[in-house]
Each structure stands twice: as C-alpha cells, then as structure tokens.
Amino acid sequence: MKYVSTLILASLLFSCQSEYEKLEKRELASGKQVNELFLGLELGMDQKTFFETCWELNKQGKLTNGPSELSVEYRTELASGNSAKMRFYPKFEQDKIYMMPVEFTYEGWAPWNEELSAEKLRADVVKLFEEWYGPGFIEVTNEDKSQIVFVKMDGNRRIRIFKKHISIVRAEISDLPIEKKLKENSNS
C-alpha cells in the first residue's frame, strides 16, 4: 500500500509540472551538448574568436556595426517577406559565450503599420528560428496571457523568443546550465 501511495503522489507531482518544466528537466538530463548559434558563432566560443568571426563576416559584407558600441547588425528577410534588422552581442563568462541576446525589428516599422506589429514580428522570428534550429518551440504564458514566450530546448541550449517592446522582439539563446549556475552564485 505504501508503494502505491508513493507512486500516486509521484505521478501527481509530475503531472503538476508545466510542459516547460518537463521539457527543461528532460533536455538537461539528456546530457546533450548543443552549441550552435548562427553565422558560425557558438556557445562556448571565446571572445577573440567571436571578434575574428564577426570581423571576417563584416569584410564579406554580411555584418555591420549596430547603432550602439556593443552591437553587431545582420539584415535578414523573414518568412513574411519583410526585411528585419537583427542586432546581437553575446554575454561572456570566463571569456566564453554563454548567452546570445538578439533583438529583431522590422525595417519599415511604424506604430500605425499593423502589418509590422511586434506580434507579427514574433511569429516571423519563431518561423526563422524553426528554419535554423528545427521545430519544437512551445508557447509559455502567464495566467492572463499578457506575457507570451516561445521556448525550445536542445540539451543544454535554451532559446526563448518574446516581445520586448512595441517594435522589438528579443531572442535569448543560452547555455542553460551555465546561466543557472551564474544565477545561483549571484543569489548567494
């Protein structure tokens, strides 16, 4: 009887986990290492190699300097046919990339142009990332659905896509075990 009640309790606890929590637990337990980002960049890449790779892509005309000192800009066409600017600059831990924040904006965005809304941009970015990283993004929302995030995990690599601003969609690609460790260390 004790075994049955333990089994029931365990199944109740497991069923209370969100789809995201199950995904995270499964992917982290897989031990799989996935470091690919985009344009030849990778999680775990050292800072010197990052700069060399960006410099080479700049010489090829694929990347330019973004509007701020620490940003790189890439222009891409999205599934909708709209052009977008993709701006990024990694976060480093011990001289290695552990997170790549990326911000997207439609090139012709204006507040009155509903065809270029952040919601449509978010859908475009999810489609682009499905082309780059494969299907499997899940929608995670808060109770009132005011915050919507699309998430995909492959082993250690977590990708999150969400609306940041009326005209900006942000994606964060991170090495989740390192990100969690850094958060734990900052909380202690």
Rosetta blueprint (number, residue, H / E / L):
1 M L
2 K H
3 Y H
4 V H
5 S H
6 T H
7 L H
8 I H
9 L H
10 A H
11 S H
12 L H
13 L H
14 F H
15 S H
16 C H
17 Q L
18 S L
19 E H
20 Y H
21 E H
22 K H
23 L H
24 E H
25 K H
26 R H
27 E H
28 L H
29 A H
30 S H
31 G L
32 K L
33 Q L
34 V L
35 N L
36 E E
37 L L
38 F L
39 L L
40 G L
41 L L
42 E E
43 L L
44 G L
45 M L
46 D E
47 Q H
48 K H
49 T H
50 F H
51 F H
52 E H
53 T H
54 C H
55 W H
56 E H
57 L H
58 N H
59 K H
60 Q L
61 G L
62 K L
63 L L
64 T E
65 N E
66 G L
67 P L
68 S L
69 E L
70 L L
71 S L
72 V E
73 E E
74 Y E
75 R E
76 T E
77 E E
78 L L
79 A L
80 S L
81 G L
82 N L
83 S E
84 A E
85 K E
86 M E
87 R E
88 F E
89 Y L
90 P L
91 K E
92 F E
93 E E
94 Q L
95 D L
96 K E
97 I E
98 Y E
99 M E
100 M E
101 P E
102 V E
103 E E
104 F E
105 T E
106 Y E
107 E L
108 G L
109 W L
110 A L
111 P L
112 W L
113 N L
114 E H
115 E H
116 L H
117 S L
118 A H
119 E H
120 K H
121 L H
122 R H
123 A H
124 D H
125 V H
126 V H
127 K H
128 L H
129 F H
130 E H
131 E H
132 W H
133 Y H
134 G L
135 P L
136 G L
137 F L
138 I E
139 E E
140 V E
141 T E
142 N L
143 E L
144 D L
145 K L
146 S L
147 Q L
148 I E
149 V E
150 F E
151 V E
152 K E
153 M E
154 D E
155 G L
156 N L
157 R E
158 R E
159 I E
160 R E
161 I E
162 F E
163 K E
164 K E
165 H E
166 I L
167 S L
168 I E
169 V E
170 R E
171 A E
172 E E
173 I E
174 S E
175 D E
176 L H
177 P H
178 I H
179 E H
180 K H
181 K H
182 L H
183 K H
184 E H
185 N H
186 S H
187 N H
188 S L
